[in-house]
Amino acid sequence: MTGQVRTVDGRVAGRRGQATRQKLLDCLSEMLSSSPYRDVKVIDVARKAGTSPATFYQYFPDVEGAVLEIAEETAQEGAGLTGLVAGRSWAGKSGWQSAEELVDGFLSFWRKNDAILRVVDLGAAEGDKRFYKIRMKLINAVTSSLADSVKELQAKGKVDKDVSPAAVAGSLVAMLAAVAAHQKGFQSSGVKQAELKANLALLVHLGVTGRKPSR
């Protein structure tokens, strides 16, 4: 947590207040993993955190406000996924490694943040602009970096000029997000995690370079 943390009425929270606020968010995050967020009540979060509803309302207007806070923090963390794309080589064996590491990073991030990302997806699908903006913030950073990679390959004559970098990158990232959100479903269908990673990496490599990978 960086910068000043303020209460709902605008006061700057001290160290103890910041710790209480973070504990409330941590408890809410844990509860989201087993309950639909609309079923979670302030009193339940407060009780789990060992405090009172009055204390909860010092920091958040309601449960949805706290959920949005968690979602924003997750989107900021997700911005680090661009490091799996920016400046990476897609030539030869390095290209296969780039594809593998992007897939692995994407799937790992979704597994770690599965509960809050499901809430973000639901809110965005229902037309809630707040959740939609958070989802786009998370997705766009990776999409932009991947589009730049395709543009660089085009400039070197390694990718057809008719290819739209934005369209390819957007499609690949949408695929990654969709698959990442349904990892448990793949496993229940008998698809092993290693198989999922390898085949996703193949699709990403083909999408970016237009060629089969050198392994």
N, C-alpha and C positions, 0 to 999 in steps of 0.2 A: 504494500500500500504506500503510495507516494503522495506528497502534497498535503495540504490541510484537509482534515475531515470535519465536516460541519453537521450539526444536528438539524432537524427539520426546521427549527425556528431560527437557524442561522448562526448559532454559537459554535465556536471552534472546540472540537472535542479534544480532551487531554489524552494522555497515553492510556489511562485506564478506560476511558470512553471508547477510544479506538479499538482496544482489545475486546471490549464488550460487543461493539458493532461487528467486528470480524467474526467473533464467536457465533453471533446470530446468523451471519451469512454462511458460515461453515455448517451449522446445524441445519439450515434451510437446504443447502446443497445436498446434504446427506438424506434429508427427507424426500427430496425430489427424485431420488433414485428408486424409491419404492411406492410413491404416491403421486397421483396427478396433481399438478401444482394448484389447480383450482380447489382441490379438496384440503389443502394445507391451510390451517388457521393460525392466526397470530398467536393465540394462546398456546398452541401446540409447539410452535417454534420457540417461544419464550420459555416454556416449561423445559424443553430439551436443552436449552442453553443455560438453565438454572437462573433465570431472571423473570421479570414480569412483563405483561403486555404493555404497561406504561413505558417501560424502558425501550421496548421494541419501537414504539411510536415516537420516541425521541429521535430515532435515526431513519426511520422509513415511514412513509404515509400509509402503506399497506403491504401485504405479501407480494403483490404484483410489482410494487416499487422495488422491493428487495430482490426479486427475481430479475428484474431488468438490470440491477446493479451487478449481479453475478454474471449476467449475459454480457454486459459491457466489458467486465474484467476478462472474461473468456475470449472475447473478440480481440482484445489487446494482446493476450497471450498468443492467439492464433496468428497474429501478424508476424510472429517469428517463423512461420512456415515459409515465408518468402526466401529465407536463407537456404532452403532446400532447392531453390530454383535460380535465384539471382547469381550471375557470374559462373554458373556451372557449365561444364563442357558437355556437348551432346555428340561428340565425335568418337567413333570407335568404341572400345570397351568402357570409356568414361561415360558415354551416353547411356549405356545399360545401368551403370552404377548410379547415375543421376536419376534415372527412372525408378530404380529400386528404392533409393533413399527417399524420394518424394512420396512414393506409395506408402512406404513404411511409416514415415513421419505423419502422413495424413491419417492413416488408420489408427496409429497410436494416439494421436491427439483426440480423435473422435471417441476412442474407447475411454480415455481418461475423463472426458467431459460429456459423456453420453447423456446424462440426465438433463443438464441445462441445454444442450444442443437440441434435444427432442422438444423441449419447451419452445426454443427459438423457432424451430421448423414449424411447429404447430401454430404459433402466433403469426408467423409470416404467411402461412397457408390460409389463415383465417382473415388476412387482410390488415392485420395490425401493423401500422407503419413503423412503430417503434421497434418491433421485432424484425421487421423486414430490413430496416436500415442496419441493424446489428448483423444480420445474416450477410448482407451485401458487403459490409465492412470486412467481415471475415473472409469472404470468398474473393472479393475484388483484388486484394493485395496479391494473392497467389496467381490469379488469372492474369493480372498485368505483367508480372514477372515472367510467366510462361509465354505470354504473347511476345515479349521482348526476345525470348530465346528463339522463337520461330522466325521473327524478323531478322535476327542475326544470321540464321541459317539461309534465309532467302538472299540476304546481301552477299553471301558467299557462294550463291548459286547452287546450294545443296537442297533447297526446297523450292518447289514450283511457285512462280510468282502469282499464279491465280489463287493460291491458298490464302485464306483470310486468317491472319494470326489471331485476331480477337475471337473469331468464331471457333477456331480450333481450340484455343486455350480455354474459352468459356465452356465448350462442350466437354473437354477433358476434366476440368475442375468440377463441373456439375456431376459427371460420372463418378469421380472420386468421392464427392460428398454423399451421393446417393448410396454407393456401395458401403462406404464407411458407416453410414447410419443403419445399415442392415447386416452388419457382420454376424450377429447372433443368428439371424435367419439363414445365412449361408451355411453356418456351422451345423444348424439343425437339419439342413438338407444334405449333409454329408460332405460339404466342401471344406477341405482342410485349410487352415489359415495360410500355410505355406503355398498352397495351390492358388489361393485367392491373390496373394501378394505377387506371385510370379506372373500370373495372367494379366493382372492389372498393370504391372510394370511393362509387359509386352505391348498392351494397348496404348499406354502413355508414350512409349518409345516410338511406336508406329505413327501415332498421332503427331508428335513433334517433328520427327525426322522424315517420315514417309518410308522408312527402311526397317528391315528386320535388324535386331540388335546383334552386335558382335560380343560374344560372351567369353 
